[in-house]
Amino acid sequence: MLREQRDSIETLQADVGRALHEFGYGEACTFAVRLALEEALVNGFRHGNKGDASKSVTVRCHVDAGLMQLEVQDEGEGFNPETVPDPTAEENIEIPSGRGIMLMRAYMTSVEYVPPGNCLRITYRREEGPRA
Amino acid sequence: MSAQGPIRISTEPECTRVEFTEKHVIDEVVIRQIGNELTKLVDASPRPRLVVSFTGVEHLSSAALGTLLTVMNRVRAKDGQLRLCDIAPQILQIFEITKLNKVLRIEKDLAAAKASLGGAA
């Protein structure tokens, strides 16, 4: 369980990075996972928990030789990711927010919101790498 | 040259150059600070000419992209110019995925960024 503190987020990032390294994942994967985890945590704290410092985000991580899977669960009510507008559409391209989910989807093999939408499951399968 | 936390600002004849002092531009608090400092820079100039160098930057979050867009809009509102340069391939890919490479003007390096600036300083 994490509070929104940079130190604890960095410790988690380092732990995940170490696990990836131990299983021989390369730099591209480490970069992608770091980016996805950062975006997932920010979404959990900012949108899920609505910035409430008394709330936490729970992260579960599994790494083996074939895949890395993260579950990032906040204490919010959940949301439907389909309601997030396409940030690359002409009418949205200059809007400063709304690119986190897109980046996660681009770099990860799969990104799923587990109902009711407050748990994000992101999976990176080996050899697939950044797909965008 | 003045050191101001997460960014370093240098005033040059052709432009104001901004560099990041951290290799990870991902912390929301730091990104807000960067945004505030860049806003001050833009507001202080009648027609800003800003070159943001990404030398040494290894990670960038979507929040940082948002800040760059906000700065771009402020620069544009003052009929100024903004260039990004020295972007590592993995960071450039983030701009490409989000298609922000079509909105933000990206140059290969500082020399190219300076050369691309038009009009009087």
gemmi code that builds the backbone of each chain (N, CA, C; Angstrom):
import gemmi

chains = {
    "A": [
        ("MET", (0.837, -1.195, 0.000), (0.000, 0.000, 0.000), (0.871, 1.244, 0.000)),
        ("LEU", (0.512, 2.188, -0.831), (1.313, 3.405, -0.987), (0.509, 4.642, -0.642)),
        ("ARG", (1.164, 5.579, 0.029), (0.618, 6.923, 0.152), (1.283, 7.747, -0.946)),
        ("GLU", (0.718, 8.907, -1.211), (1.290, 9.712, -2.299), (2.544, 10.428, -1.818)),
        ("GLN", (3.606, 9.673, -1.715), (4.891, 10.250, -1.317), (5.932, 9.788, -2.324)),
        ("ARG", (6.731, 10.753, -2.780), (7.683, 10.436, -3.839), (8.646, 9.320, -3.430)),
        ("ASP", (9.079, 9.329, -2.178), (10.045, 8.324, -1.732), (9.499, 6.907, -1.883)),
        ("SER", (8.245, 6.729, -1.462), (7.691, 5.372, -1.518), (7.432, 4.957, -2.965)),
        ("ILE", (7.063, 5.911, -3.807), (6.862, 5.591, -5.225), (8.198, 5.202, -5.863)),
        ("GLU", (9.241, 5.940, -5.534), (10.566, 5.629, -6.094), (11.050, 4.263, -5.613)),
        ("THR", (10.762, 3.940, -4.337), (11.165, 2.631, -3.812), (10.457, 1.517, -4.577)),
        ("LEU", (9.163, 1.722, -4.815), (8.400, 0.724, -5.578), (8.957, 0.591, -6.992)),
        ("GLN", (9.212, 1.734, -7.633), (9.761, 1.701, -8.999), (11.082, 0.933, -9.021)),
        ("ALA", (11.910, 1.175, -8.002), (13.212, 0.497, -7.943), (13.024, -1.005, -7.737)),
        ("ASP", (12.066, -1.383, -6.888), (11.815, -2.811, -6.632), (11.341, -3.519, -7.902)),
        ("VAL", (10.431, -2.877, -8.613), (9.921, -3.479, -9.854), (11.050, -3.563, -10.890)),
        ("GLY", (11.823, -2.490, -10.991), (12.951, -2.476, -11.927), (13.947, -3.583, -11.615)),
        ("ARG", (14.182, -3.803, -10.335), (15.119, -4.856, -9.924), (14.583, -6.234, -10.321)),
        ("ALA", (13.295, -6.443, -10.095), (12.690, -7.740, -10.436), (12.785, -7.983, -11.946)),
        ("LEU", (12.530, -6.939, -12.734), (12.637, -7.078, -14.195), (14.067, -7.421, -14.598)),
        ("HIS", (15.006, -6.750, -13.963), (16.420, -6.994, -14.270), (16.809, -8.434, -13.936)),
        ("GLU", (16.317, -8.911, -12.789), (16.663, -10.280, -12.369), (16.151, -11.321, -13.358)),
        ("PHE", (15.024, -11.022, -13.992), (14.494, -11.958, -14.981), (15.004, -11.649, -16.384)),
        ("GLY", (15.932, -10.734, -16.490), (16.596, -10.487, -17.764), (15.848, -9.608, -18.749)),
        ("TYR", (14.858, -8.866, -18.275), (14.158, -7.946, -19.178), (15.099, -6.794, -19.535)),
        ("GLY", (14.948, -6.275, -20.726), (15.867, -5.249, -21.211), (15.475, -3.836, -20.829)),
        ("GLU", (16.256, -2.900, -21.309), (16.049, -1.486, -20.967), (14.731, -0.949, -21.508)),
        ("ALA", (14.351, -1.398, -22.701), (13.096, -0.896, -23.292), (11.915, -1.277, -22.411)),
        ("CYS", (11.960, -2.496, -21.880), (10.886, -2.954, -20.998), (10.888, -2.153, -19.699)),
        ("THR", (12.051, -1.970, -19.130), (12.158, -1.223, -17.866), (11.612, 0.190, -18.049)),
        ("PHE", (11.962, 0.811, -19.171), (11.465, 2.156, -19.482), (9.940, 2.142, -19.575)),
        ("ALA", (9.409, 1.171, -20.301), (7.962, 1.109, -20.533), (7.207, 0.866, -19.230)),
        ("VAL", (7.728, -0.043, -18.423), (7.039, -0.383, -17.170), (7.098, 0.797, -16.207)),
        ("ARG", (8.228, 1.461, -16.160), (8.339, 2.620, -15.275), (7.299, 3.683, -15.667)),
        ("LEU", (7.210, 3.918, -16.961), (6.257, 4.918, -17.450), (4.822, 4.508, -17.111)),
        ("ALA", (4.499, 3.240, -17.381), (3.121, 2.777, -17.135), (2.786, 2.819, -15.651)),
        ("LEU", (3.722, 2.399, -14.818), (3.465, 2.400, -13.373), (3.283, 3.820, -12.854)),
        ("GLU", (4.102, 4.726, -13.347), (3.984, 6.131, -12.926), (2.598, 6.692, -13.301)),
        ("GLU", (2.190, 6.427, -14.531), (0.887, 6.939, -14.983), (-0.251, 6.301, -14.183)),
        ("ALA", (-0.122, 5.005, -13.918), (-1.172, 4.317, -13.159), (-1.275, 4.873, -11.737)),
        ("LEU", (-0.134, 5.124, -11.115), (-0.135, 5.653, -9.747), (-0.710, 7.072, -9.709)),
        ("VAL", (-0.284, 7.889, -10.646), (-0.801, 9.267, -10.677), (-2.320, 9.253, -10.866)),
        ("ASN", (-2.801, 8.402, -11.778), (-4.251, 8.305, -11.987), (-4.957, 7.838, -10.713)),
        ("GLY", (-4.342, 6.858, -10.037), (-4.950, 6.330, -8.809), (-5.039, 7.386, -7.720)),
        ("PHE", (-3.967, 8.094, -7.503), (-3.952, 9.129, -6.453), (-4.823, 10.330, -6.854)),
        ("ARG", (-4.632, 10.782, -8.083), (-5.249, 12.040, -8.506), (-6.736, 11.877, -8.819)),
        ("HIS", (-7.056, 10.873, -9.653), (-8.446, 10.730, -10.105), (-9.227, 9.736, -9.235)),
        ("GLY", (-8.569, 8.611, -8.908), (-9.274, 7.619, -8.087), (-9.522, 8.126, -6.676)),
        ("ASN", (-8.460, 8.478, -6.001), (-8.566, 8.955, -4.613), (-8.861, 10.455, -4.537)),
        ("LYS", (-8.939, 11.083, -5.657), (-9.244, 12.527, -5.762), (-8.335, 13.386, -4.876)),
        ("GLY", (-7.068, 12.975, -4.803), (-6.083, 13.759, -4.057), (-6.233, 13.687, -2.552)),
        ("ASP", (-7.077, 12.800, -2.064), (-7.283, 12.660, -0.614), (-6.052, 11.965, -0.010)),
        ("ALA", (-5.274, 12.725, 0.758), (-4.009, 12.206, 1.290), (-4.207, 11.090, 2.316)),
        ("SER", (-5.428, 10.948, 2.824), (-5.665, 9.881, 3.807), (-5.885, 8.532, 3.110)),
        ("LYS", (-6.050, 8.584, 1.792), (-6.300, 7.343, 1.042), (-5.007, 6.817, 0.415)),
        ("SER", (-5.016, 5.532, 0.152), (-3.800, 4.926, -0.397), (-4.099, 4.207, -1.707)),
        ("VAL", (-3.049, 3.797, -2.342), (-3.141, 2.983, -3.558), (-2.401, 1.678, -3.283)),
        ("THR", (-3.044, 0.569, -3.614), (-2.436, -0.746, -3.387), (-1.886, -1.277, -4.706)),
        ("VAL", (-0.636, -1.724, -4.662), (0.000, -2.239, -5.879), (0.392, -3.699, -5.663)),
        ("ARG", (-0.023, -4.558, -6.580), (0.419, -5.950, -6.581), (1.223, -6.166, -7.860)),
        ("CYS", (2.344, -6.841, -7.705), (3.234, -7.015, -8.867), (3.656, -8.467, -8.995)),
        ("HIS", (3.603, -8.972, -10.205), (4.094, -10.315, -10.484), (5.053, -10.227, -11.673)),
        ("VAL", (6.214, -10.796, -11.495), (7.170, -10.852, -12.605), (7.678, -12.280, -12.729)),
        ("ASP", (7.648, -12.817, -13.935), (8.342, -14.084, -14.185), (9.054, -13.969, -15.531)),
        ("ALA", (9.555, -15.075, -16.024), (10.367, -15.003, -17.239), (9.554, -14.599, -18.461)),
        ("GLY", (8.241, -14.777, -18.406), (7.423, -14.514, -19.587), (6.617, -13.236, -19.558)),
        ("LEU", (6.256, -12.793, -18.348), (5.433, -11.594, -18.276), (5.603, -10.845, -16.972)),
        ("MET", (5.196, -9.597, -17.017), (5.127, -8.754, -15.825), (3.689, -8.287, -15.724)),
        ("GLN", (3.127, -8.426, -14.542), (1.756, -7.937, -14.358), (1.673, -7.084, -13.097)),
        ("LEU", (1.004, -5.954, -13.256), (0.809, -5.038, -12.129), (-0.678, -4.813, -11.944)),
        ("GLU", (-1.108, -4.776, -10.687), (-2.462, -4.331, -10.389), (-2.350, -3.120, -9.488)),
        ("VAL", (-2.979, -2.063, -9.886), (-2.912, -0.801, -9.146), (-4.350, -0.429, -8.757)),
        ("GLN", (-4.628, -0.521, -7.481), (-6.007, -0.326, -7.012), (-6.094, 0.900, -6.110)),
        ("ASP", (-7.011, 1.795, -6.444), (-7.202, 2.978, -5.598), (-8.465, 2.800, -4.746)),
        ("GLU", (-8.777, 3.805, -3.951), (-9.933, 3.719, -3.066), (-11.137, 4.483, -3.613)),
        ("GLY", (-11.092, 4.778, -4.899), (-12.193, 5.519, -5.513), (-13.332, 4.620, -5.941)),
        ("GLU", (-14.319, 5.218, -6.592), (-15.513, 4.477, -6.999), (-15.322, 3.787, -8.345)),
        ("GLY", (-14.220, 4.092, -9.010), (-13.980, 3.495, -10.318), (-14.534, 4.362, -11.432)),
        ("PHE", (-14.075, 4.103, -12.634), (-14.581, 4.879, -13.758), (-14.507, 4.050, -15.033)),
        ("ASN", (-15.172, 4.537, -16.049), (-15.194, 3.852, -17.337), (-14.165, 4.512, -18.254)),
        ("PRO", (-13.088, 3.809, -18.582), (-12.032, 4.435, -19.408), (-12.513, 4.838, -20.788)),
        ("GLU", (-13.641, 4.252, -21.223), (-14.167, 4.605, -22.555), (-14.653, 6.054, -22.602)),
        ("THR", (-14.853, 6.648, -21.414), (-15.340, 8.032, -21.387), (-14.202, 9.045, -21.577)),
        ("VAL", (-12.956, 8.547, -21.558), (-11.815, 9.462, -21.730), (-11.666, 9.777, -23.217)),
        ("PRO", (-11.713, 11.054, -23.593), (-11.625, 11.383, -25.019), (-10.248, 11.061, -25.612)),
        ("ASP", (-10.239, 10.799, -26.896), (-8.993, 10.498, -27.599), (-8.112, 11.756, -27.619)),
        ("PRO", (-6.964, 11.722, -26.926), (-6.142, 12.936, -26.858), (-5.443, 13.275, -28.166)),
        ("THR", (-5.478, 12.335, -29.126), (-4.834, 12.631, -30.413), (-5.819, 13.196, -31.430)),
        ("ALA", (-7.109, 13.236, -31.066), (-8.089, 13.823, -31.981), (-7.798, 15.316, -32.128)),
        ("GLU", (-8.084, 15.839, -33.307), (-7.729, 17.233, -33.612), (-8.277, 18.205, -32.566)),
        ("GLU", (-9.506, 17.936, -32.122), (-10.138, 18.866, -31.174), (-9.544, 18.764, -29.767)),
        ("ASN", (-8.783, 17.674, -29.507), (-8.240, 17.481, -28.154), (-6.721, 17.618, -28.092)),
        ("ILE", (-6.073, 17.714, -29.229), (-4.613, 17.561, -29.269), (-3.885, 18.613, -28.427)),
        ("GLU", (-4.493, 19.785, -28.249), (-3.800, 20.820, -27.480), (-4.290, 20.903, -26.035)),
        ("ILE", (-5.141, 19.980, -25.646), (-5.595, 19.950, -24.245), (-4.487, 19.302, -23.408)),
        ("PRO", (-4.086, 19.942, -22.306), (-2.909, 19.454, -21.578), (-3.057, 18.097, -20.890)),
        ("SER", (-4.257, 17.620, -20.642), (-4.390, 16.381, -19.866), (-4.945, 15.240, -20.718)),
        ("GLY", (-4.973, 14.036, -20.124), (-5.671, 12.916, -20.759), (-4.810, 11.981, -21.584)),
        ("ARG", (-3.493, 11.973, -21.356), (-2.626, 11.117, -22.167), (-2.067, 9.903, -21.420)),
        ("GLY", (-2.341, 9.811, -20.124), (-1.770, 8.734, -19.324), (-2.226, 7.358, -19.770)),
        ("ILE", (-3.535, 7.188, -19.934), (-4.061, 5.867, -20.328), (-3.550, 5.495, -21.717)),
        ("MET", (-3.505, 6.492, -22.587), (-3.029, 6.223, -23.944), (-1.589, 5.715, -23.946)),
        ("LEU", (-0.752, 6.351, -23.133), (0.649, 5.918, -23.070), (0.762, 4.506, -22.508)),
        ("MET", (-0.011, 4.227, -21.469), (0.029, 2.868, -20.901), (-0.363, 1.846, -21.964)),
        ("ARG", (-1.415, 2.160, -22.719), (-1.877, 1.215, -23.750), (-0.841, 1.039, -24.854)),
        ("ALA", (-0.123, 2.107, -25.147), (0.870, 2.033, -26.221), (2.064, 1.162, -25.829)),
        ("TYR", (2.446, 1.236, -24.559), (3.666, 0.542, -24.144), (3.435, -0.851, -23.561)),
        ("MET", (2.227, -1.107, -23.066), (1.969, -2.392, -22.432), (1.247, -3.340, -23.382)),
        ("THR", (1.340, -4.635, -23.106), (0.636, -5.618, -23.932), (-0.868, -5.484, -23.739)),
        ("SER", (-1.290, -5.313, -22.478), (-2.713, -5.081, -22.242), (-2.908, -4.188, -21.021)),
        ("VAL", (-3.981, -3.426, -21.064), (-4.357, -2.531, -19.962), (-5.858, -2.724, -19.740)),
        ("GLU", (-6.218, -3.231, -18.574), (-7.642, -3.494, -18.315), (-8.059, -2.822, -17.015)),
        ("TYR", (-9.244, -2.279, -17.023), (-9.838, -1.788, -15.781), (-10.765, -2.874, -15.256)),
        ("VAL", (-10.451, -3.368, -14.068), (-11.267, -4.424, -13.466), (-12.483, -3.749, -12.819)),
        ("PRO", (-13.723, -4.194, -13.137), (-14.904, -3.579, -12.551), (-14.810, -3.521, -11.014)),
        ("PRO", (-15.256, -2.433, -10.399), (-15.990, -1.302, -10.959), (-15.102, -0.228, -11.591)),
        ("GLY", (-13.824, -0.517, -11.816), (-12.983, 0.451, -12.515), (-11.964, 1.158, -11.637)),
        ("ASN", (-11.814, 0.677, -10.410), (-10.804, 1.310, -9.545), (-9.559, 0.438, -9.417)),
        ("CYS", (-9.491, -0.620, -10.215), (-8.302, -1.489, -10.225), (-7.827, -1.626, -11.668)),
        ("LEU", (-6.609, -1.209, -11.868), (-6.029, -1.252, -13.209), (-5.059, -2.425, -13.280)),
        ("ARG", (-5.263, -3.278, -14.262), (-4.355, -4.420, -14.435), (-3.559, -4.208, -15.713)),
        ("ILE", (-2.247, -4.079, -15.565), (-1.424, -3.859, -16.751), (-0.439, -5.014, -16.910)),
        ("THR", (-0.337, -5.469, -18.138), (0.481, -6.655, -18.428), (1.475, -6.351, -19.537)),
        ("TYR", (2.687, -6.793, -19.304), (3.731, -6.680, -20.348), (4.236, -8.095, -20.618)),
        ("ARG", (4.036, -8.546, -21.830), (4.552, -9.875, -22.192), (5.891, -9.720, -22.889)),
        ("ARG", (6.783, -10.570, -22.535), (8.146, -10.490, -23.067), (8.166, -10.575, -24.597)),
        ("GLU", (9.127, -9.925, -25.175), (9.388, -9.919, -26.629), (8.451, -8.997, -27.394)),
        ("GLU", (7.383, -8.545, -26.749), (6.482, -7.701, -27.512), (6.947, -6.248, -27.494)),
        ("GLY", (7.480, -5.804, -26.347), (8.085, -4.486, -26.257), (7.116, -3.345, -26.537)),
        ("PRO", (7.649, -2.124, -26.623), (6.798, -0.983, -26.947), (6.180, -1.200, -28.324)),
        ("ARG", (4.883, -1.113, -28.397), (4.197, -1.542, -29.602), (3.778, -0.383, -30.479)),
        ("ALA", (3.992, 0.816, -29.979), (3.502, 1.944, -30.764), (4.437, 2.253, -31.917)),
    ],
    "B": [
        ("MET", (23.934, 32.523, -16.223), (23.129, 31.313, -16.033), (22.617, 31.273, -14.598)),
        ("SER", (21.350, 30.852, -14.434), (20.822, 30.756, -13.084), (20.244, 29.366, -12.835)),
        ("ALA", (20.577, 28.784, -11.692), (20.046, 27.468, -11.353), (18.767, 27.661, -10.557)),
        ("GLN", (17.670, 27.059, -11.020), (16.390, 27.237, -10.337), (15.737, 25.880, -10.175)),
        ("GLY", (16.202, 25.104, -9.212), (15.569, 23.815, -8.946), (15.624, 22.870, -10.119)),
        ("PRO", (14.446, 22.447, -10.615), (14.439, 21.388, -11.626), (14.830, 21.826, -13.031)),
        ("ILE", (14.937, 23.139, -13.254), (15.410, 23.579, -14.569), (16.537, 24.601, -14.431)),
        ("ARG", (17.342, 24.657, -15.478), (18.444, 25.604, -15.544), (18.142, 26.543, -16.713)),
        ("ILE", (18.244, 27.811, -16.459), (17.851, 28.798, -17.477), (19.062, 29.618, -17.901)),
        ("SER", (19.305, 29.722, -19.186), (20.400, 30.558, -19.691), (19.836, 31.539, -20.711)),
        ("THR", (20.248, 32.770, -20.580), (19.838, 33.768, -21.565), (20.920, 33.867, -22.624)),
        ("GLU", (20.537, 33.628, -23.863), (21.491, 33.670, -24.970), (21.023, 34.728, -25.964)),
        ("PRO", (21.889, 35.144, -26.873), (21.495, 36.210, -27.805), (20.234, 35.858, -28.610)),
        ("GLU", (20.138, 34.576, -29.035), (19.029, 34.204, -29.915), (17.768, 33.788, -29.165)),
        ("CYS", (17.943, 33.370, -27.897), (16.808, 32.739, -27.216), (17.077, 32.617, -25.712)),
        ("THR", (16.075, 32.146, -25.029), (16.280, 31.697, -23.648), (16.321, 30.182, -23.674)),
        ("ARG", (17.402, 29.629, -23.148), (17.570, 28.173, -23.177), (17.196, 27.588, -21.825)),
        ("VAL", (16.444, 26.512, -21.873), (16.024, 25.834, -20.644), (16.507, 24.397, -20.691)),
        ("GLU", (17.118, 23.946, -19.609), (17.546, 22.547, -19.517), (17.001, 21.950, -18.231)),
        ("PHE", (16.794, 20.664, -18.250), (16.319, 19.982, -17.050), (17.517, 19.537, -16.217)),
        ("THR", (17.381, 19.657, -14.917), (18.476, 19.231, -14.039), (18.270, 17.799, -13.541)),
        ("GLU", (17.067, 17.247, -13.766), (16.776, 15.874, -13.336), (16.625, 14.987, -14.565)),
        ("LYS", (17.038, 13.722, -14.447), (16.867, 12.828, -15.596), (15.446, 12.249, -15.666)),
        ("HIS", (14.722, 12.305, -14.536), (13.339, 11.828, -14.519), (12.406, 13.021, -14.353)),
        ("VAL", (11.666, 13.345, -15.383), (10.708, 14.454, -15.291), (9.324, 13.823, -15.159)),
        ("ILE", (9.043, 13.336, -13.954), (7.814, 12.557, -13.751), (7.043, 12.957, -12.498)),
        ("ASP", (7.723, 13.538, -11.527), (7.064, 13.880, -10.268), (6.139, 15.087, -10.475)),
        ("GLU", (4.863, 14.923, -10.118), (3.885, 15.992, -10.369), (4.257, 17.305, -9.683)),
        ("VAL", (4.803, 17.208, -8.480), (5.174, 18.426, -7.752), (6.287, 19.159, -8.500)),
        ("VAL", (7.265, 18.400, -8.959), (8.385, 18.987, -9.710), (7.890, 19.557, -11.041)),
        ("ILE", (6.988, 18.838, -11.675), (6.468, 19.298, -12.966), (5.682, 20.600, -12.797)),
        ("ARG", (4.935, 20.696, -11.706), (4.220, 21.959, -11.431), (5.213, 23.103, -11.268)),
        ("GLN", (6.303, 22.803, -10.547), (7.357, 23.815, -10.335), (7.967, 24.233, -11.679)),
        ("ILE", (8.217, 23.253, -12.535), (8.756, 23.556, -13.871), (7.777, 24.445, -14.634)),
        ("GLY", (6.508, 24.094, -14.565), (5.483, 24.882, -15.241), (5.451, 26.318, -14.743)),
        ("ASN", (5.543, 26.468, -13.427), (5.521, 27.819, -12.849), (6.721, 28.641, -13.315)),
        ("GLU", (7.889, 28.007, -13.347), (9.098, 28.736, -13.749), (9.055, 29.100, -15.235)),
        ("LEU", (8.555, 28.178, -16.044), (8.456, 28.474, -17.480), (7.410, 29.562, -17.733)),
        ("THR", (6.342, 29.519, -16.977), (5.304, 30.558, -17.121), (5.878, 31.928, -16.785)),
        ("LYS", (6.656, 31.986, -15.727), (7.291, 33.264, -15.352), (8.177, 33.767, -16.486)),
        ("LEU", (8.942, 32.841, -17.066), (9.831, 33.218, -18.181), (9.038, 33.790, -19.345)),
        ("VAL", (7.979, 33.102, -19.699), (7.153, 33.535, -20.839), (6.511, 34.884, -20.530)),
        ("ASP", (5.982, 35.006, -19.328), (5.293, 36.243, -18.958), (6.249, 37.440, -18.913)),
        ("ALA", (7.522, 37.150, -18.646), (8.490, 38.242, -18.497), (8.967, 38.804, -19.832)),
        ("SER", (8.638, 38.116, -20.903), (9.134, 38.554, -22.212), (7.977, 39.019, -23.097)),
        ("PRO", (8.171, 40.122, -23.826), (7.095, 40.566, -24.708), (6.856, 39.588, -25.864)),
        ("ARG", (7.916, 38.930, -26.293), (7.782, 37.960, -27.395), (8.794, 36.827, -27.140)),
        ("PRO", (8.403, 35.873, -26.311), (9.370, 34.867, -25.861), (9.906, 33.979, -26.980)),
        ("ARG", (11.174, 33.655, -26.863), (11.823, 32.703, -27.781), (12.515, 31.679, -26.890)),
        ("LEU", (11.838, 30.573, -26.729), (12.243, 29.592, -25.731), (12.739, 28.313, -26.401)),
        ("VAL", (13.914, 27.854, -26.012), (14.411, 26.559, -26.476), (14.561, 25.653, -25.258)),
        ("VAL", (13.818, 24.555, -25.273), (13.866, 23.613, -24.151), (14.671, 22.396, -24.587)),
        ("SER", (15.809, 22.211, -23.940), (16.692, 21.089, -24.275), (16.420, 19.915, -23.327)),
        ("PHE", (16.299, 18.741, -23.914), (16.030, 17.536, -23.120), (17.291, 16.712, -22.889)),
        ("THR", (18.434, 17.323, -23.016), (19.683, 16.600, -22.773), (19.653, 15.956, -21.385)),
        ("GLY", (19.917, 14.672, -21.344), (19.986, 13.961, -20.065), (18.651, 13.459, -19.544)),
        ("VAL", (17.557, 13.834, -20.192), (16.244, 13.388, -19.703), (15.997, 11.944, -20.159)),
        ("GLU", (15.709, 11.084, -19.189), (15.516, 9.661, -19.498), (14.068, 9.204, -19.357)),
        ("HIS", (13.304, 9.930, -18.559), (11.894, 9.571, -18.374), (11.044, 10.825, -18.359)),
        ("LEU", (9.855, 10.694, -18.930), (8.950, 11.838, -19.032), (7.527, 11.304, -18.834)),
        ("SER", (6.724, 12.015, -18.063), (5.352, 11.545, -17.838), (4.362, 12.365, -18.655)),
        ("SER", (3.124, 11.909, -18.649), (2.086, 12.648, -19.375), (1.846, 14.015, -18.741)),
        ("ALA", (2.090, 14.124, -17.436), (1.931, 15.431, -16.775), (2.926, 16.444, -17.351)),
        ("ALA", (4.125, 15.978, -17.655), (5.135, 16.868, -18.250), (4.699, 17.302, -19.652)),
        ("LEU", (4.096, 16.387, -20.392), (3.590, 16.744, -21.725), (2.540, 17.838, -21.597)),
        ("GLY", (1.669, 17.689, -20.594), (0.628, 18.687, -20.376), (1.208, 20.055, -20.073)),
        ("THR", (2.249, 20.074, -19.280), (2.904, 21.344, -18.944), (3.506, 21.986, -20.188)),
        ("LEU", (4.115, 21.175, -21.042), (4.702, 21.718, -22.276), (3.620, 22.316, -23.178)),
        ("LEU", (2.461, 21.659, -23.218), (1.369, 22.197, -24.034), (0.862, 23.522, -23.472)),
        ("THR", (0.766, 23.589, -22.153), (0.322, 24.835, -21.522), (1.305, 25.959, -21.839)),
        ("VAL", (2.592, 25.649, -21.749), (3.625, 26.647, -22.056), (3.529, 27.042, -23.529)),
        ("MET", (3.350, 26.056, -24.395), (3.233, 26.355, -25.826), (2.091, 27.332, -26.091)),
        ("ASN", (0.968, 27.090, -25.437), (-0.190, 27.973, -25.653), (0.094, 29.397, -25.167)),
        ("ARG", (0.822, 29.502, -24.059), (1.167, 30.845, -23.541), (2.154, 31.549, -24.487)),
        ("VAL", (3.116, 30.782, -24.971), (4.101, 31.351, -25.909), (3.397, 31.822, -27.178)),
        ("ARG", (2.516, 30.988, -27.663), (1.789, 31.302, -28.897), (0.918, 32.548, -28.711)),
        ("ALA", (0.317, 32.665, -27.527), (-0.547, 33.825, -27.256), (0.236, 35.131, -27.306)),
        ("LYS", (1.553, 35.037, -27.089), (2.389, 36.244, -27.138), (3.143, 36.337, -28.462)),
        ("ASP", (2.721, 35.553, -29.420), (3.364, 35.533, -30.728), (4.849, 35.180, -30.604)),
        ("GLY", (5.132, 34.310, -29.645), (6.513, 33.888, -29.432), (6.821, 32.571, -30.122)),
        ("GLN", (7.971, 32.013, -29.802), (8.386, 30.754, -30.432), (8.927, 29.802, -29.373)),
        ("LEU", (8.565, 28.540, -29.531), (9.024, 27.491, -28.612), (9.616, 26.352, -29.425)),
        ("ARG", (10.784, 25.930, -29.035), (11.420, 24.784, -29.689), (11.848, 23.778, -28.628)),
        ("LEU", (11.726, 22.497, -28.955), (12.246, 21.436, -28.105), (13.391, 20.774, -28.859)),
        ("CYS", (14.431, 20.371, -28.149), (15.575, 19.756, -28.855), (16.312, 18.763, -27.958)),
        ("ASP", (17.261, 18.069, -28.564), (18.116, 17.094, -27.865), (17.292, 16.040, -27.134)),
        ("ILE", (16.317, 15.494, -27.838), (15.407, 14.525, -27.225), (15.880, 13.107, -27.555)),
        ("ALA", (16.092, 12.304, -26.518), (16.535, 10.914, -26.706), (15.441, 10.123, -27.423)),
        ("PRO", (15.845, 9.083, -28.170), (14.866, 8.330, -28.979), (13.671, 7.811, -28.179)),
        ("GLN", (13.922, 7.302, -26.972), (12.788, 6.737, -26.224), (11.823, 7.819, -25.744)),
        ("ILE", (12.340, 9.037, -25.566), (11.465, 10.150, -25.175), (10.733, 10.687, -26.412)),
        ("LEU", (11.458, 10.712, -27.517), (10.836, 11.160, -28.774), (9.635, 10.270, -29.121)),
        ("GLN", (9.770, 8.992, -28.802), (8.682, 8.057, -29.080), (7.400, 8.455, -28.330)),
        ("ILE", (7.560, 8.992, -27.132), (6.394, 9.442, -26.354), (5.681, 10.581, -27.087)),
        ("PHE", (6.469, 11.500, -27.636), (5.874, 12.607, -28.401), (5.167, 12.066, -29.657)),
        ("GLU", (5.761, 11.046, -30.249), (5.177, 10.486, -31.475), (3.887, 9.718, -31.185)),
        ("ILE", (3.903, 8.935, -30.111), (2.701, 8.163, -29.745), (1.527, 9.109, -29.496)),
        ("THR", (1.801, 10.190, -28.805), (0.732, 11.130, -28.448), (0.466, 12.149, -29.569)),
        ("LYS", (1.262, 12.033, -30.630), (1.164, 12.935, -31.801), (1.494, 14.383, -31.449)),
        ("LEU", (2.128, 14.583, -30.321), (2.498, 15.951, -29.952), (3.686, 16.447, -30.759)),
        ("ASN", (4.352, 15.544, -31.468), (5.426, 15.986, -32.371), (4.861, 16.787, -33.543)),
        ("LYS", (3.528, 16.695, -33.721), (2.894, 17.489, -34.783), (2.457, 18.862, -34.283)),
        ("VAL", (2.451, 19.024, -32.974), (1.970, 20.278, -32.375), (3.144, 21.092, -31.819)),
        ("LEU", (4.041, 20.382, -31.152), (5.231, 21.039, -30.595), (6.354, 20.947, -31.627)),
        ("ARG", (7.088, 22.021, -31.796), (8.149, 21.980, -32.814), (9.423, 21.396, -32.194)),
        ("ILE", (9.839, 20.274, -32.755), (10.989, 19.542, -32.230), (12.136, 19.630, -33.222)),
        ("GLU", (13.306, 20.019, -32.723), (14.512, 20.083, -33.556), (15.538, 19.096, -33.007)),
        ("LYS", (16.462, 18.716, -33.875), (17.430, 17.680, -33.499), (18.299, 18.110, -32.311)),
        ("ASP", (18.869, 19.302, -32.412), (19.773, 19.748, -31.350), (19.650, 21.262, -31.157)),
        ("LEU", (20.458, 21.761, -30.243), (20.362, 23.177, -29.887), (20.642, 24.089, -31.085)),
        ("ALA", (21.664, 23.704, -31.859), (22.020, 24.534, -33.022), (20.851, 24.614, -33.997)),
        ("ALA", (20.223, 23.466, -34.255), (19.081, 23.442, -35.178), (17.909, 24.227, -34.598)),
        ("ALA", (17.732, 24.128, -33.307), (16.629, 24.861, -32.666), (16.841, 26.363, -32.797)),
        ("LYS", (18.053, 26.798, -32.544), (18.353, 28.231, -32.655), (18.185, 28.691, -34.102)),
        ("ALA", (18.696, 27.872, -35.014), (18.625, 28.249, -36.432), (17.178, 28.349, -36.920)),
        ("SER", (16.299, 27.597, -36.273), (14.899, 27.578, -36.731), (14.094, 28.773, -36.230)),
        ("LEU", (14.662, 29.504, -35.292), (13.929, 30.650, -34.745), (13.918, 31.780, -35.762)),
        ("GLY", (12.741, 32.266, -36.024), (12.644, 33.354, -36.990), (12.429, 34.689, -36.312)),
        ("GLY", (12.644, 35.760, -37.043), (12.362, 37.104, -36.533), (13.424, 37.611, -35.584)),
        ("ALA", (13.256, 38.852, -35.153), (14.238, 39.476, -34.256), (14.088, 38.947, -32.844)),
        ("ALA", (15.220, 38.871, -32.120), (15.198, 38.398, -30.741), (14.576, 39.445, -29.843)),
    ],
}
model = gemmi.Model(1)
for chain_id, residues in chains.items():
    chain = gemmi.Chain(chain_id)
    for i, (resn, *xyz) in enumerate(residues, 1):
        res = gemmi.Residue()
        res.name, res.seqid = resn, gemmi.SeqId(i, " ")
        for name, pos in zip(("N", "CA", "C"), xyz):
            atom = gemmi.Atom()
            atom.name, atom.element = name, gemmi.Element(name[0])
            atom.pos, atom.b_iso = gemmi.Position(*pos), 0.0
            res.add_atom(atom)
        chain.add_residue(res)
    model.add_chain(chain)
structure = gemmi.Structure()
structure.add_model(model)
structure.setup_entities()
